[in-house]
Amino acid sequence: MQSTTPGKILLFIPNWTVILTATACGTGALMLFLNWFRHKQSWKKIQRAKARKETSLQRAELAVLQFNESHPETDTSLILSLSLAELSKQLKGGTLTPEAVFHSYVEKTLEVNRRLNCCTEVLLESWDQLEDIGSHKDGLLYGVPVSIKENIGYKGHDSTCGVICKLDLPATGDSVLVEVLKRQGAIPFVKTNVPQSLLSYDCGNPIYGLTLNPHNPQKTPGGSSGGEGALIGGGGSVLGMGSDIGGSIRIPSSFCGICGFKPTANRLSSRGASSCSRGQKSVLSSFGPMARDVDGLALCMQALLCDHMFRLDPTVPPIPFNQQVYQRSKPLRIGYYENDGYAMPSPSMGRALRETKALLESAGHTVGNPQLQTDLLCLQKVFTPLDFFHILKGGPVDPSLRVQIIPYGLPRTVKKILSILIKPIVSALQFCLCSKDYMHEVMAEWRRCELDVLLCPMMGPAYNHNYPGKLTSAVSYTIMYNLLNFPAGVVPVSKVTAEDEEELRHYKGNYGDLWDKLYRKAVTGGEGLPVAVQCVALPWQDELCLRFMREVERLFREKKK
C-alpha cells in the first residue's frame, strides 16, 4: 500500500532509514530539476538577446549599404578624422549633413564591432530620430552620433548590466541623459558592452561575450565602460557616455588611449540608468563622457548641464558649465605623487607621470608634493555590495569574474570565521577611510599646500585578459577619488616602449607579494600600448579639472610637433 504524501513514496515498513532516504532522493531530484529549468530559461533569454543584437546589426548594415549607394560622394574618411568640436562646427555650418555623419559612424561601428565585439545592440530607433533632427538644429550636439554604455536606459531596450536576471526587462522610457542628449541634437545610436554586474574592470559577460582592446586583441579594453573605450578607441564613435564607480570610465579610457572624465557624483543625472549596486552609499557612481580629446569631453558636459536636465531631475544641482573656468590660462599650483604606497606604478606609468610633471614645470606651472595619506585595505569591503552574489544566480559566471566572487561561494561557517578574524582590521580602516573625517583631512592638506589640482598615476597599460578579477587591489589609484567624490579624468600621454618592457622584467612592486607578481604578469607584452595620467580637482570643480586635462593634452601635442 502506498501513501499519498506529496514528494514521498512511503512503504509501510517500520524502517525510518528507508523513509528518509526516499525523501532525500526526492528532494535532490527536485532541486536538480529546478536548477536545470532555471539554466534552460537563462539559456533561452541569452539566445533571444543575441538574436536581437544580430538583427540590429544586420538591419544597420543594410541601411548603410543603401545610403552609400545613393550618396557615393560622402567622404567617410574625412568625417571620421574630425574632432568632436570640428565635426559639430561643420554640422551646424551645413558643410556636413547629419545623414552623412550618422551613416559614416554606423558603418565604422559595424566594422569595429566585427573585430572587437564591443556593441550589444544598434538602436534602430535612431533612424527615426535622424529624420526629425532638423528640429534640434540649435542643440550644442546637433547631428552628432553618440554611443551609450549598456546600463544607460533607452526606451524599449534592456539595460542588463551583463547579468541574466535583467534580461527581457526593456526600459519604459529614456533615461534623463538620453533625453537631454536628444534635446541637444545628439543621436544615441548604439549600446556598448560591459562586464557582468559592472563590478569589474574587465569586459565580458555570458550574454554578449568578451570585448577586445582596439590596440591589441590579447588585452582587455578595461571596464566597466569597456565597450565604450573599445568603440571610441577603435574609431567607431566620436563621443560616448559611461559610468564610474571605481574607475569604470577612467580605466577603459587609459587602456584604449582616449580621454575620459568622471565628474563629481550627481553633477550629471543617473535617473533611468540600471545598476547592480543600488542602495550602497560608501562609494558613489558618476556618469560622464568619453571622447578622443578633452574639448570633446567639455562640449559634452556643457551640453548636458542645461535647464532641461535640471528640470527632468531636480536632485541634480542646477549648476551650468562654467566656460570661463575651462578657458582660463593662468599658471596652476599642482600637487603630485608617483606612488600611493599600495600599488607601485608600472615603469611606463611612472615614466609618463614624470614626463608630464617636467612639461608642466617647463610651462610655468608649480608642481609640489603634498602629504596625502593613502591606505586602501578596506576598499574591497566598501566597493562590493551585499547583493553581488545573489544577482549572478541562475546562470553562468563570466571567467573574468570567477576569481573575484570566490569568497561569496564559501560556506557560511567559513565566512563567519573569516569575518571575526578580519573585523578588527577592517573596522579600524573603515573608521579612518570611510568617514567624512578622511575627506576633510585630504582637503585640509590640499588647502595647506594651496593646490588647484592634482596629478597622479593612472592604471595601465592594458592588462592581459582575465587578470582584472585577480587584481581588484590595483584600483587604488582610481577608487580613491570615488570615495572622496573628487572629479577626475585621464589623458593619454605616451606609449609603452621597449625600455619600459625591459624594466618591467625587474619589477618587484612595493611589497613583492602575490599581487605585485600578478600585476607584472598582467601588463607584460604591452609595447606600443597607450599610457595615461590622471588629473584630479576638488568636489564641484569639474571645469577646473577639465581645464587641467586640456593643458596636459596641449603640452604633449606641442611636444610631438
C-alpha positions as CSV (number, residue, x, y, z in Angstrom):
1,M,0.0,0.0,0.0
2,Q,1.3,3.5,-0.9
3,S,0.9,6.8,0.9
4,T,-0.4,9.9,-1.0
5,T,2.0,12.2,0.9
6,P,3.5,14.6,-1.8
7,G,7.2,14.1,-2.6
8,K,7.4,10.8,-0.8
9,I,7.0,7.1,-1.7
10,L,6.2,5.7,1.7
11,L,6.0,2.0,2.0
12,F,4.6,0.9,5.4
13,I,7.7,-0.8,6.6
14,P,9.0,0.1,10.1
15,N,12.3,1.3,8.8
16,W,12.9,5.1,9.1
17,T,16.1,4.9,7.1
18,V,14.2,3.9,4.1
19,I,11.7,6.7,4.5
20,L,14.4,9.4,5.0
21,T,16.5,8.1,2.1
22,A,13.5,8.2,-0.2
23,T,12.6,11.7,0.9
24,A,16.2,12.9,0.4
25,C,16.3,11.4,-3.1
26,G,13.0,13.0,-4.0
27,T,14.2,16.4,-2.8
28,G,17.5,16.1,-4.6
29,A,15.8,15.2,-7.8
30,L,13.5,18.2,-7.4
31,M,16.4,20.5,-6.9
32,L,18.3,19.1,-9.9
33,F,15.2,19.6,-12.0
34,L,14.7,23.2,-10.8
35,N,18.3,24.0,-11.5
36,W,18.1,22.5,-14.9
37,F,14.9,24.5,-15.6
38,R,16.5,27.8,-14.4
39,H,19.5,27.3,-16.6
40,K,17.3,26.3,-19.6
41,Q,15.3,29.6,-19.1
42,S,18.6,31.6,-18.8
43,W,19.9,30.0,-22.0
44,K,16.7,31.0,-23.8
45,K,17.0,34.6,-22.6
46,I,20.6,34.7,-23.8
47,Q,19.6,33.4,-27.2
48,R,16.9,36.0,-27.6
49,A,19.3,38.8,-26.6
50,K,21.9,37.5,-29.1
51,A,19.2,37.3,-31.8
52,R,18.1,41.0,-31.1
53,K,21.7,42.1,-31.4
54,E,22.3,40.2,-34.6
55,T,19.1,41.5,-36.2
56,S,20.0,45.1,-35.3
57,L,23.5,44.7,-36.8
58,Q,22.1,43.2,-40.0
59,R,19.5,46.0,-40.4
60,A,22.1,48.7,-39.7
61,E,24.4,47.2,-42.3
62,L,21.6,47.1,-44.9
63,A,20.7,50.8,-44.1
64,V,24.4,51.8,-44.5
65,L,24.7,50.0,-47.8
66,Q,21.6,51.7,-49.2
67,F,22.8,55.1,-48.1
68,N,26.2,54.6,-49.6
69,E,24.7,53.5,-52.9
70,S,22.6,56.7,-53.1
71,H,25.3,59.0,-51.7
72,P,28.6,58.0,-53.3
73,E,30.0,61.5,-52.7
74,T,30.2,61.0,-48.9
75,D,33.8,61.4,-47.7
76,T,33.7,59.0,-44.8
77,S,37.4,59.2,-44.1
78,L,37.2,63.0,-43.7
79,I,34.2,62.7,-41.4
80,L,35.8,60.1,-39.2
81,S,39.0,62.2,-38.9
82,L,37.3,65.2,-37.4
83,S,37.4,66.0,-33.7
84,L,34.1,66.4,-32.0
85,A,34.4,70.2,-31.9
86,E,35.2,70.4,-35.6
87,L,32.5,67.9,-36.5
88,S,29.9,69.9,-34.6
89,K,31.1,73.1,-36.3
90,Q,30.7,71.6,-39.8
91,L,27.3,70.1,-39.0
92,K,26.0,73.5,-37.7
93,G,27.5,75.3,-40.7
94,G,26.0,72.9,-43.2
95,T,29.3,71.7,-44.6
96,L,28.3,68.2,-43.5
97,T,24.9,66.7,-43.2
98,P,23.7,64.7,-40.2
99,E,22.8,61.9,-42.6
100,A,26.3,61.6,-43.9
101,V,27.9,61.8,-40.5
102,F,25.4,59.3,-39.0
103,H,25.9,56.6,-41.6
104,S,29.7,57.1,-41.7
105,Y,29.8,56.3,-38.0
106,V,27.4,53.5,-38.1
107,E,29.5,51.9,-40.9
108,K,32.6,52.3,-38.9
109,T,30.9,51.0,-35.7
110,L,29.9,47.8,-37.6
111,E,33.5,47.3,-38.8
112,V,35.0,47.9,-35.3
113,N,32.4,45.6,-33.7
114,R,33.3,42.8,-36.1
115,R,36.9,43.0,-34.7
116,L,36.3,43.8,-31.1
117,N,32.7,42.7,-30.1
118,C,32.1,46.0,-28.4
119,C,28.4,46.6,-29.1
120,T,25.4,45.0,-27.6
121,E,22.8,46.4,-29.9
122,V,22.4,49.1,-32.6
123,L,19.5,51.4,-31.6
124,L,17.3,51.2,-34.8
125,E,15.1,54.0,-33.5
126,S,18.0,56.3,-34.2
127,W,17.0,56.3,-37.9
128,D,13.6,57.8,-36.8
129,Q,15.4,60.4,-34.8
130,L,17.6,61.2,-37.8
131,E,14.6,62.0,-39.9
132,D,13.4,64.7,-37.4
133,I,16.9,66.0,-36.5
134,G,16.3,69.4,-38.2
135,S,14.1,70.4,-35.3
136,H,17.1,70.3,-32.9
137,K,19.5,72.4,-35.0
138,D,20.1,74.8,-32.1
139,G,21.4,72.0,-29.9
140,L,25.0,72.0,-28.9
141,L,25.4,68.4,-30.2
142,Y,23.3,68.8,-33.4
143,G,23.7,65.8,-35.6
144,V,26.4,64.1,-33.5
145,P,26.1,60.3,-33.2
146,V,26.7,59.2,-29.6
147,S,27.3,55.7,-28.2
148,I,26.0,54.9,-24.7
149,K,27.0,52.3,-22.1
150,E,24.7,49.3,-21.9
151,N,23.3,50.2,-18.5
152,I,22.0,53.6,-19.6
153,G,18.3,53.5,-20.2
154,Y,16.9,53.8,-23.7
155,K,13.2,53.2,-24.2
156,G,12.3,49.7,-25.4
157,H,15.8,48.2,-24.8
158,D,17.3,46.2,-22.0
159,S,19.8,47.6,-19.6
160,T,21.2,44.3,-18.2
161,C,24.5,45.3,-16.7
162,G,25.6,42.0,-18.2
163,V,23.5,39.9,-15.8
164,I,20.8,37.4,-17.0
165,C,18.2,38.3,-14.4
166,K,17.9,41.8,-16.0
167,L,17.2,40.4,-19.5
168,D,13.8,40.9,-21.1
169,L,13.1,43.9,-19.0
170,P,13.1,46.8,-21.5
171,A,13.1,50.3,-20.3
172,T,9.7,52.0,-20.3
173,G,11.3,55.4,-21.1
174,D,14.6,57.1,-21.9
175,S,17.0,57.9,-19.1
176,V,17.5,61.5,-18.3
177,L,20.9,61.5,-20.0
178,V,19.4,60.1,-23.2
179,E,16.6,62.6,-23.1
180,V,19.0,65.5,-22.7
181,L,21.3,64.2,-25.4
182,K,18.4,64.1,-27.8
183,R,17.2,67.6,-26.8
184,Q,20.7,68.9,-27.7
185,G,20.5,67.3,-31.1
186,A,22.7,64.2,-30.4
187,I,21.7,60.8,-31.8
188,P,22.3,57.9,-29.4
189,F,22.8,55.1,-31.9
190,V,24.4,52.1,-30.2
191,K,24.7,50.5,-26.8
192,T,28.1,49.1,-25.8
193,N,29.3,46.1,-23.8
194,V,30.1,45.8,-20.1
195,P,31.4,43.2,-17.7
196,Q,29.0,41.0,-15.8
197,S,27.4,43.1,-13.0
198,L,29.6,46.1,-13.9
199,L,31.7,45.4,-10.8
200,S,34.8,44.5,-12.7
201,Y,37.3,46.3,-14.9
202,D,37.4,43.6,-17.5
203,C,34.8,43.5,-20.2
204,G,32.9,40.2,-20.8
205,N,29.6,38.6,-19.8
206,P,27.7,35.4,-20.6
207,I,25.1,37.4,-22.7
208,Y,27.2,39.4,-25.2
209,G,30.7,37.8,-24.8
210,L,34.2,39.2,-24.5
211,T,35.3,42.6,-25.8
212,L,38.8,43.1,-27.1
213,N,41.2,46.0,-26.8
214,P,41.4,48.1,-30.1
215,H,45.2,48.2,-29.9
216,N,45.9,44.6,-29.1
217,P,43.3,41.8,-29.1
218,Q,45.2,39.9,-26.4
219,K,44.5,42.7,-24.0
220,T,41.3,43.8,-22.2
221,P,39.8,47.2,-23.0
222,G,39.1,47.7,-19.3
223,G,35.8,48.2,-17.6
224,S,33.2,48.6,-16.7
225,S,32.7,51.1,-19.6
226,G,34.9,48.8,-21.7
227,G,32.7,48.6,-24.8
228,E,32.7,52.5,-24.9
229,G,36.5,52.5,-24.6
230,A,37.0,49.9,-27.3
231,L,34.5,51.6,-29.8
232,I,35.9,55.1,-29.3
233,G,39.5,53.9,-29.3
234,G,38.8,51.9,-32.5
235,G,37.3,55.0,-34.2
236,G,33.7,53.9,-34.2
237,S,32.3,56.7,-32.1
238,V,33.4,60.3,-31.6
239,L,31.6,60.6,-28.2
240,G,30.3,58.2,-25.6
241,M,28.6,58.1,-22.2
242,G,29.9,55.8,-19.4
243,S,29.6,55.4,-15.7
244,D,32.3,55.2,-13.0
245,I,32.1,53.7,-9.5
246,G,35.8,52.7,-9.0
247,G,37.5,53.8,-12.3
248,S,35.0,52.5,-14.8
249,I,35.3,55.4,-17.1
250,R,39.0,56.2,-16.4
251,I,40.4,52.6,-16.7
252,P,39.0,51.8,-20.2
253,S,39.9,55.3,-21.3
254,S,43.5,54.7,-20.2
255,F,43.6,51.1,-21.6
256,C,42.2,52.2,-25.0
257,G,44.1,55.5,-25.4
258,I,41.2,58.0,-25.2
259,C,40.1,60.8,-22.8
260,G,37.6,60.1,-20.1
261,F,36.1,62.2,-17.3
262,K,34.4,61.2,-14.0
263,P,32.5,64.3,-12.7
264,T,31.6,64.9,-9.1
265,A,28.8,62.5,-8.2
266,N,25.4,63.8,-9.1
267,R,26.8,66.6,-11.3
268,L,25.0,64.6,-14.1
269,S,21.8,62.7,-13.6
270,S,21.7,59.0,-13.1
271,R,18.0,58.7,-13.3
272,G,16.9,55.9,-15.6
273,A,20.2,54.0,-15.5
274,S,20.5,50.4,-14.3
275,S,22.8,49.2,-11.6
276,C,23.8,46.1,-9.6
277,S,24.8,48.1,-6.6
278,R,21.8,50.3,-6.0
279,G,21.4,51.4,-2.4
280,Q,25.1,51.3,-1.3
281,K,26.4,54.8,-0.4
282,S,30.0,54.2,0.6
283,V,31.3,54.8,-3.0
284,L,29.3,57.0,-5.3
285,S,28.8,56.3,-9.0
286,S,29.2,59.1,-11.6
287,F,28.1,59.3,-15.2
288,G,30.4,61.1,-17.6
289,P,31.7,61.4,-21.1
290,M,34.4,59.6,-23.0
291,A,35.9,61.1,-26.2
292,R,39.1,61.4,-28.3
293,D,40.1,64.7,-26.8
294,V,39.4,66.9,-23.8
295,D,37.5,69.6,-25.8
296,G,35.0,66.8,-26.7
297,L,34.5,66.0,-23.0
298,A,34.0,69.7,-22.2
299,L,31.5,70.2,-25.0
300,C,29.5,67.2,-23.8
301,M,29.4,68.5,-20.3
302,Q,28.4,71.9,-21.5
303,A,25.5,70.3,-23.5
304,L,24.3,68.1,-20.6
305,L,24.5,70.8,-17.9
306,C,21.4,72.6,-19.1
307,D,18.0,73.7,-17.9
308,H,16.3,70.6,-19.5
309,M,18.4,68.2,-17.3
310,F,17.8,70.3,-14.2
311,R,14.0,70.2,-14.8
312,L,13.9,66.4,-15.6
313,D,15.9,65.6,-12.4
314,P,15.6,68.3,-9.7
315,T,18.0,66.3,-7.4
316,V,20.9,67.5,-9.7
317,P,22.3,70.8,-8.5
318,P,21.4,73.4,-11.2
319,I,25.0,74.4,-12.0
320,P,25.6,75.2,-15.7
321,F,29.0,74.5,-17.2
322,N,31.5,77.3,-16.4
323,Q,33.2,78.0,-19.7
324,Q,35.2,80.9,-18.1
325,V,37.0,78.5,-15.7
326,Y,37.6,76.0,-18.5
327,Q,39.2,78.6,-20.8
328,R,41.5,80.1,-18.2
329,S,45.2,80.1,-18.9
330,K,46.8,81.3,-15.7
331,P,49.5,79.0,-14.1
332,L,48.3,76.3,-11.8
333,R,49.5,75.0,-8.5
334,I,49.7,71.3,-9.0
335,G,50.0,68.5,-6.4
336,Y,51.9,65.4,-7.5
337,Y,52.6,61.9,-6.3
338,E,54.1,58.9,-8.1
339,N,53.3,56.0,-5.7
340,D,50.4,55.7,-3.3
341,G,52.3,53.2,-1.2
342,Y,49.8,50.5,-2.1
343,A,50.3,49.6,-5.7
344,M,53.6,50.6,-7.3
345,P,53.1,52.0,-10.9
346,S,54.5,50.1,-13.8
347,P,57.6,51.5,-15.4
348,S,55.6,53.1,-18.2
349,M,53.2,54.6,-15.8
350,G,56.0,56.2,-13.7
351,R,57.8,57.5,-16.8
352,A,54.6,59.0,-18.2
353,L,53.9,60.8,-15.0
354,R,57.5,62.2,-14.7
355,E,57.4,63.4,-18.3
356,T,54.1,65.2,-17.6
357,K,55.5,66.8,-14.5
358,A,58.5,68.1,-16.4
359,L,56.4,69.5,-19.2
360,L,54.1,71.3,-16.7
361,E,57.0,72.8,-14.8
362,S,58.6,74.0,-18.1
363,A,55.3,75.7,-19.0
364,G,55.4,77.8,-15.8
365,H,53.1,75.7,-13.5
366,T,54.1,75.0,-9.9
367,V,54.3,71.3,-9.1
368,G,54.5,70.2,-5.4
369,N,54.3,67.0,-3.4
370,P,51.5,67.1,-0.8
371,Q,51.4,64.6,2.0
372,L,48.2,62.8,1.1
373,Q,47.6,59.6,3.2
374,T,46.6,56.6,1.0
375,D,45.7,53.4,2.8
376,L,43.1,51.4,0.9
377,L,42.9,47.9,2.6
378,C,39.2,48.4,3.4
379,L,38.1,49.2,-0.1
380,Q,37.3,45.6,-1.1
381,K,34.6,45.6,1.5
382,V,33.4,49.1,0.7
383,F,33.4,48.5,-3.0
384,T,31.4,45.3,-3.1
385,P,27.7,45.5,-2.3
386,L,25.9,42.8,-0.3
387,D,23.7,41.5,-3.2
388,F,26.6,41.0,-5.5
389,F,26.5,37.2,-5.4
390,H,22.7,37.0,-5.5
391,I,22.4,38.7,-8.9
392,L,24.6,36.2,-10.6
393,K,22.5,33.2,-9.6
394,G,20.6,31.3,-12.3
395,G,23.2,31.4,-15.0
396,P,26.9,31.1,-15.9
397,V,29.5,33.3,-14.4
398,D,31.9,35.0,-16.8
399,P,35.5,33.8,-16.5
400,S,36.8,37.3,-15.7
401,L,34.6,37.4,-12.6
402,R,35.1,33.9,-11.2
403,V,38.1,34.6,-9.0
404,Q,36.6,37.8,-7.7
405,I,33.4,36.0,-6.4
406,I,35.1,33.0,-4.7
407,P,34.6,34.5,-1.2
408,Y,30.9,34.7,-1.8
409,G,30.6,31.0,-2.5
410,L,32.3,29.9,0.7
411,P,30.2,28.1,3.3
412,R,28.5,30.4,5.8
413,T,30.6,29.0,8.7
414,V,33.9,29.8,6.9
415,K,32.7,33.3,6.1
416,K,31.7,33.8,9.8
417,I,35.2,32.7,11.0
418,L,36.9,35.0,8.4
419,S,34.7,37.9,9.4
420,I,35.7,37.5,13.1
421,L,39.4,37.4,12.2
422,I,39.4,40.5,10.0
423,K,36.8,42.6,11.8
424,P,39.3,44.5,14.0
425,I,41.4,45.4,10.9
426,V,38.5,46.3,8.7
427,S,36.8,48.3,11.4
428,A,39.9,50.4,12.1
429,L,40.5,51.1,8.5
430,Q,36.8,52.0,7.8
431,F,36.9,54.4,10.7
432,C,39.9,56.1,9.0
433,L,38.8,56.0,5.4
434,C,35.1,55.7,5.1
435,S,34.1,58.6,7.2
436,K,33.8,62.3,6.4
437,D,36.9,62.8,8.6
438,Y,39.2,61.3,5.9
439,M,37.8,63.6,3.2
440,H,38.3,66.6,5.4
441,E,41.9,65.5,6.2
442,V,42.7,65.3,2.5
443,M,41.1,68.7,1.7
444,A,42.9,70.3,4.7
445,E,46.2,69.1,3.2
446,W,45.1,70.3,-0.2
447,R,44.3,73.8,1.2
448,R,47.6,73.9,3.3
449,C,49.6,73.4,0.0
450,E,47.3,75.9,-1.8
451,L,46.7,73.4,-4.6
452,D,44.5,73.9,-7.6
453,V,44.6,70.4,-8.9
454,L,46.4,67.1,-8.5
455,L,48.5,65.0,-11.0
456,C,48.7,61.3,-10.1
457,P,49.2,57.9,-11.7
458,M,46.6,56.2,-13.9
459,M,46.4,52.4,-14.0
460,G,48.0,51.0,-17.2
461,P,48.9,49.8,-19.6
462,A,46.1,47.5,-20.6
463,Y,46.0,44.1,-18.8
464,N,46.0,40.7,-20.4
465,H,42.6,39.1,-20.4
466,N,41.2,37.7,-17.1
467,Y,43.7,39.5,-14.8
468,P,41.4,42.3,-13.6
469,G,39.4,39.8,-11.5
470,K,42.6,38.7,-9.8
471,L,43.8,42.3,-9.2
472,T,41.0,44.2,-7.5
473,S,43.6,45.7,-5.3
474,A,45.1,47.6,-8.2
475,V,42.2,50.0,-8.4
476,S,43.7,52.1,-5.6
477,Y,44.6,55.0,-7.9
478,T,41.1,55.4,-9.2
479,I,38.6,54.3,-6.5
480,M,40.2,56.8,-4.1
481,Y,38.5,59.6,-6.0
482,N,35.2,57.9,-6.0
483,L,35.5,57.5,-2.2
484,L,36.4,61.2,-1.9
485,N,33.9,62.2,-4.6
486,F,36.6,64.3,-6.4
487,P,36.2,64.9,-10.2
488,A,38.9,63.0,-12.0
489,G,39.9,62.4,-15.7
490,V,42.5,60.7,-17.7
491,V,44.6,61.9,-20.7
492,P,46.7,59.6,-22.8
493,V,50.3,61.0,-23.0
494,S,52.6,58.2,-24.1
495,K,53.1,54.6,-25.3
496,V,54.9,51.7,-23.7
497,T,58.4,51.4,-25.0
498,A,60.8,48.5,-25.3
499,E,62.8,50.1,-22.5
500,D,59.7,50.0,-20.3
501,E,59.2,46.4,-21.1
502,E,62.8,45.6,-20.2
503,E,62.4,47.5,-16.9
504,L,59.2,45.6,-16.2
505,R,61.1,42.3,-16.1
506,H,62.8,43.5,-12.8
507,Y,59.5,45.0,-11.3
508,K,59.1,44.0,-7.7
509,G,56.3,46.3,-6.6
510,N,56.0,47.8,-3.2
511,Y,55.9,44.5,-1.3
512,G,57.0,41.8,-3.6
513,D,53.8,39.9,-2.8
514,L,51.4,37.8,-4.8
515,W,49.6,40.8,-6.1
516,D,52.8,42.6,-7.2
517,K,53.8,39.4,-9.2
518,L,50.3,39.1,-10.7
519,Y,50.4,42.8,-11.7
520,R,53.7,42.3,-13.6
521,K,52.2,39.4,-15.5
522,A,49.0,41.4,-16.2
523,V,50.8,44.2,-18.0
524,T,53.6,42.2,-19.7
525,G,53.6,42.4,-23.5
526,G,52.4,46.0,-23.7
527,E,54.9,47.6,-26.0
528,G,53.1,50.2,-28.1
529,L,50.0,50.4,-25.9
530,P,48.8,53.8,-24.7
531,V,49.7,55.2,-21.2
532,A,47.8,57.9,-19.5
533,V,48.0,60.2,-16.4
534,Q,45.2,61.1,-14.1
535,C,44.1,64.7,-13.3
536,V,42.0,65.5,-10.1
537,A,40.3,68.5,-8.6
538,L,38.2,69.2,-5.5
539,P,34.4,68.4,-5.5
540,W,32.3,70.6,-7.8
541,Q,35.4,72.0,-9.5
542,D,34.8,69.8,-12.6
543,E,35.6,72.6,-15.1
544,L,38.9,73.2,-13.4
545,C,39.8,69.5,-13.7
546,L,38.9,69.6,-17.4
547,R,41.0,72.7,-17.8
548,F,44.0,70.9,-16.3
549,M,43.4,67.9,-18.5
550,R,43.3,70.2,-21.6
551,E,46.7,71.8,-20.5
552,V,48.3,68.3,-20.2
553,E,46.9,67.4,-23.6
554,R,48.1,70.7,-25.2
555,L,51.7,70.3,-23.9
556,F,52.1,66.8,-25.3
557,R,50.6,67.8,-28.6
558,E,53.2,70.6,-28.9
559,K,55.9,68.2,-27.8
560,K,55.1,66.0,-30.8
561,K,55.4,68.8,-33.3
